[in-house]
Amino acid sequence: MGSRMELFEQIRRDHDREGLSKRALAARHGVHRRAVRQALESPVPPTKRPPVSRPAPKLGAYRALIDGWLEADRDAPRKQRHTARRVWQRLVEEHGAVVSERQVSRYVRERRRELGDIGEAFVPQHHEPGVEAEVDWGEAWAVIDGEVVKVHLFQLRLCHSGAAFAAAFRSETQQAFLEGHVEAF
């Protein structure tokens, strides 16, 4: 079974066609009766609730200290700023903290995002018209003259406009590759 939406659809279909009980549907599809009840009430699965943030009792006492270090780092040269590992080491060595490095690293990453020190990485792509195209091969099954045959799909996409072209060939040869380009252009 694929997605949860498909599972809900199958549960509703089995209920309508066969009139199975919730218990029988749950056993057939390997889900809890609660999921069967949800599927019968609504065709759309309920949205997942975000996990409730649990307090971090061991790290909680040191958050203000870490925030102070990160604030001070904003004025320091880039090479002299604290890494998450160094923050953890200082907590353990200087303050005797019993916290995991992973939790400290996660907290430092969240705080740096909030402070604006870390942004999302994005590299814009710019393609001149008619300069670049992407080509790839794929496979498909087609019915030709009543016979199921495997065909090779030549696919070309222009980078600037996103325009696409596809053609089917009986084999992946250099001749088919060149013919595909000629047909595309």
C-alpha positions as CSV (number, residue, x, y, z in Angstrom):
1,M,0.0,0.0,0.0
2,G,1.3,3.4,-0.9
3,S,0.2,6.6,0.9
4,R,-2.2,7.0,3.8
5,M,-4.7,8.6,1.4
6,E,-4.7,5.3,-0.7
7,L,-5.1,3.3,2.5
8,F,-8.2,5.3,3.5
9,E,-9.6,4.9,0.0
10,Q,-9.2,1.1,0.1
11,I,-10.7,0.9,3.6
12,R,-13.8,2.9,2.4
13,R,-14.1,0.8,-0.7
14,D,-13.9,-2.5,1.3
15,H,-16.5,-1.2,3.7
16,D,-18.9,-0.1,0.9
17,R,-18.5,-3.2,-1.2
18,E,-18.3,-5.9,1.4
19,G,-19.9,-4.3,4.4
20,L,-17.1,-5.4,6.7
21,S,-17.0,-4.4,10.3
22,K,-14.4,-1.9,11.7
23,R,-12.7,-4.8,13.4
24,A,-12.5,-6.9,10.2
25,L,-11.3,-3.8,8.2
26,A,-8.6,-3.2,10.8
27,A,-7.4,-6.8,10.7
28,R,-7.4,-6.8,6.9
29,H,-5.4,-3.6,6.5
30,G,-3.2,-4.0,9.5
31,V,-4.2,-0.8,11.2
32,H,-5.8,0.3,14.5
33,R,-9.6,0.5,14.6
34,R,-9.2,4.2,15.3
35,A,-7.6,4.6,11.8
36,V,-10.6,2.7,10.3
37,R,-13.0,5.0,12.1
38,Q,-11.1,8.0,10.7
39,A,-11.2,6.6,7.2
40,L,-14.9,6.1,7.3
41,E,-15.6,9.5,8.8
42,S,-13.6,11.5,6.3
43,P,-11.9,10.7,2.9
44,V,-8.9,12.9,3.9
45,P,-6.6,11.6,6.6
46,P,-6.2,14.0,9.6
47,T,-3.2,16.2,9.6
48,K,-0.4,15.1,11.9
49,R,0.0,17.2,15.0
50,P,3.4,18.7,15.5
51,P,5.3,17.1,18.4
52,V,5.0,19.0,21.6
53,S,8.3,20.4,22.6
54,R,9.6,18.8,25.8
55,P,11.6,20.9,28.2
56,A,15.3,20.2,28.3
57,P,16.0,20.1,32.1
58,K,19.7,19.5,31.8
59,L,20.3,22.1,29.1
60,G,17.7,24.6,30.4
61,A,20.0,26.0,33.1
62,Y,22.7,26.8,30.5
63,R,20.6,28.4,27.8
64,A,21.1,32.0,28.9
65,L,24.9,31.3,29.1
66,I,25.0,29.9,25.6
67,D,22.9,32.8,24.3
68,G,25.4,35.2,25.8
69,W,28.3,33.5,24.1
70,L,26.5,33.5,20.7
71,E,25.6,37.2,21.1
72,A,29.2,38.0,21.9
73,D,30.3,36.0,18.8
74,R,28.4,38.3,16.5
75,D,31.0,41.0,17.1
76,A,34.0,38.6,16.9
77,P,35.8,37.8,13.7
78,R,34.4,34.8,11.9
79,K,37.3,32.4,12.7
80,Q,37.0,33.2,16.4
81,R,33.4,32.4,16.8
82,H,32.2,29.4,18.9
83,T,31.4,26.2,17.1
84,A,28.6,24.0,18.6
85,R,31.3,21.5,19.6
86,R,33.3,24.3,21.4
87,V,30.2,25.5,23.2
88,W,29.6,21.9,24.4
89,Q,33.2,21.6,25.5
90,R,33.1,24.8,27.5
91,L,29.9,23.8,29.2
92,V,31.5,20.5,30.3
93,E,34.9,21.9,31.2
94,E,34.1,25.2,32.8
95,H,30.6,24.6,34.2
96,G,30.6,20.8,34.8
97,A,27.4,20.4,32.7
98,V,26.2,16.9,32.1
99,V,24.6,17.5,28.7
100,S,24.9,15.7,25.4
101,E,26.8,17.3,22.5
102,R,23.9,16.6,20.2
103,Q,21.4,18.6,22.3
104,V,23.8,21.5,22.6
105,S,24.4,21.4,18.8
106,R,20.7,21.4,18.1
107,Y,20.1,24.3,20.4
108,V,23.0,26.3,18.9
109,R,21.7,25.7,15.4
110,E,18.2,26.9,16.4
111,R,19.5,30.0,18.1
112,R,21.8,30.9,15.2
113,R,18.8,30.7,12.9
114,E,16.8,32.9,15.2
115,L,19.6,35.4,15.4
116,G,19.9,35.5,11.6
117,D,23.5,34.2,11.6
118,I,22.5,31.2,9.5
119,G,20.4,31.5,6.4
120,E,19.1,29.1,3.9
121,A,21.6,28.2,1.2
122,F,20.4,29.1,-2.2
123,V,22.3,29.3,-5.5
124,P,20.3,30.9,-8.3
125,Q,20.7,29.3,-11.7
126,H,20.7,31.5,-14.7
127,H,20.6,29.9,-18.2
128,E,20.9,31.9,-21.4
129,P,18.2,31.1,-24.0
130,G,19.3,28.4,-26.4
131,V,22.5,27.6,-24.7
132,E,21.9,24.6,-22.5
133,A,19.6,21.5,-22.5
134,E,19.4,18.4,-20.4
135,V,19.0,15.0,-22.1
136,D,18.2,11.6,-20.5
137,W,17.0,8.2,-21.5
138,G,14.1,6.3,-19.8
139,E,12.3,3.0,-20.4
140,A,8.6,2.4,-21.0
141,W,6.3,-0.4,-22.2
142,A,4.1,0.3,-25.3
143,V,1.6,-1.6,-27.3
144,I,2.8,-1.7,-30.9
145,D,0.8,-3.7,-33.4
146,G,-1.0,-5.5,-30.6
147,E,2.3,-6.6,-29.0
148,V,3.8,-5.2,-25.7
149,V,7.2,-3.9,-26.4
150,K,9.8,-2.2,-24.3
151,V,10.7,1.2,-25.8
152,H,13.5,3.7,-24.9
153,L,12.4,7.2,-24.3
154,F,14.6,10.1,-25.4
155,Q,13.8,13.1,-23.2
156,L,15.2,16.6,-23.7
157,R,14.5,19.7,-21.6
158,L,15.6,23.2,-22.4
159,C,17.1,24.8,-19.3
160,H,16.0,28.4,-20.0
161,S,12.3,27.9,-20.8
162,G,11.8,24.4,-19.3
163,A,10.2,23.3,-22.6
164,A,10.4,19.5,-22.9
165,F,10.5,17.0,-25.8
166,A,10.2,13.2,-25.7
167,A,10.5,10.5,-28.4
168,A,10.3,6.7,-28.3
169,F,12.9,4.5,-29.9
170,R,13.3,0.8,-30.1
171,S,16.9,0.9,-28.9
172,E,19.3,3.3,-27.1
173,T,21.9,3.8,-29.8
174,Q,24.0,6.7,-30.9
175,Q,21.9,7.0,-34.0
176,A,18.7,7.3,-31.9
177,F,20.5,9.8,-29.7
178,L,21.3,12.0,-32.6
179,E,17.9,11.6,-34.3
180,G,16.3,12.6,-31.0
181,H,18.3,15.8,-31.0
182,V,17.3,16.5,-34.6
183,E,13.6,15.9,-33.9
184,A,13.8,18.1,-30.7
185,F,15.3,21.1,-32.5
